[in-house]
């Protein structure tokens, strides 16, 4: 497995990917306006990501870094779509 000095970065990586990708993803979703398609894409990628994590062999693997970064990226897509859609449900 991983030593503590290496494993502590896995807890930070999803949040770092989320913080770095959210402004870019939000701007793209805002200009394109395809929230439903973006939510579908994020759901499918999330499913594939968790399946990859399930089948990743035990021990050190570079897939774990990719999976953790993808979690942050997926969360940025989901938050950008869902929170901007709340205003559409409130009547004028």
SVG drawing of the C-alpha trace seen along z (x, -y; Angstrom):
<svg xmlns="http://www.w3.org/2000/svg" viewBox="-44 -37 50 43">
<polyline fill="none" stroke="black" stroke-width="0.4" points="0.0,0.0 0.9,-3.6 2.8,-5.3 1.1,-8.1 3.2,-10.7 1.9,-9.6 -1.7,-8.7 -2.4,-12.1 -2.4,-13.6 -5.2,-11.4 -7.6,-13.2 -6.7,-16.6 -6.7,-15.7 -10.5,-15.6 -11.0,-19.0 -8.1,-20.5 -9.4,-19.2 -12.9,-20.5 -11.5,-24.0 -9.5,-24.3 -12.1,-22.9 -15.3,-24.5 -14.8,-28.0 -14.0,-26.6 -16.7,-24.0 -19.3,-26.6 -18.5,-29.0 -18.7,-26.3 -22.0,-25.0 -23.4,-28.6 -22.4,-29.5 -23.5,-26.1 -26.7,-25.7 -26.8,-21.9 -27.3,-21.1 -29.2,-17.9 -26.5,-16.5 -23.8,-17.6 -25.6,-15.9 -25.9,-12.7 -22.2,-12.9 -21.2,-13.4 -23.4,-10.5 -21.9,-8.1 -18.3,-9.1 -19.0,-8.8 -20.3,-5.2 -17.3,-4.3 -15.0,-5.9 -16.4,-3.9 -16.2,-0.7 -12.6,-1.5 -11.9,-2.1 -13.6,1.3 -11.4,3.2 -8.2,1.4 -5.7,4.0 -4.6,3.7 -1.3,1.9 0.3,-1.2 -1.4,-2.2 -1.4,-5.3 -5.1,-4.8 -5.9,-5.9 -4.5,-9.4 -6.7,-9.6 -9.8,-8.3 -9.4,-10.8 -8.9,-13.7 -12.0,-12.5 -14.1,-12.6 -13.3,-16.3 -14.0,-17.0 -17.3,-15.1 -18.4,-17.0 -17.6,-20.3 -19.9,-19.4 -22.7,-18.2 -22.5,-21.3 -22.4,-23.7 -25.5,-22.1 -27.6,-21.5 -27.0,-24.8 -27.7,-26.9 -30.9,-24.9 -32.4,-25.9 -33.1,-29.4 -35.1,-27.8 -37.5,-26.1 -38.5,-29.3 -41.5,-31.1 -41.1,-34.7"/>
</svg>
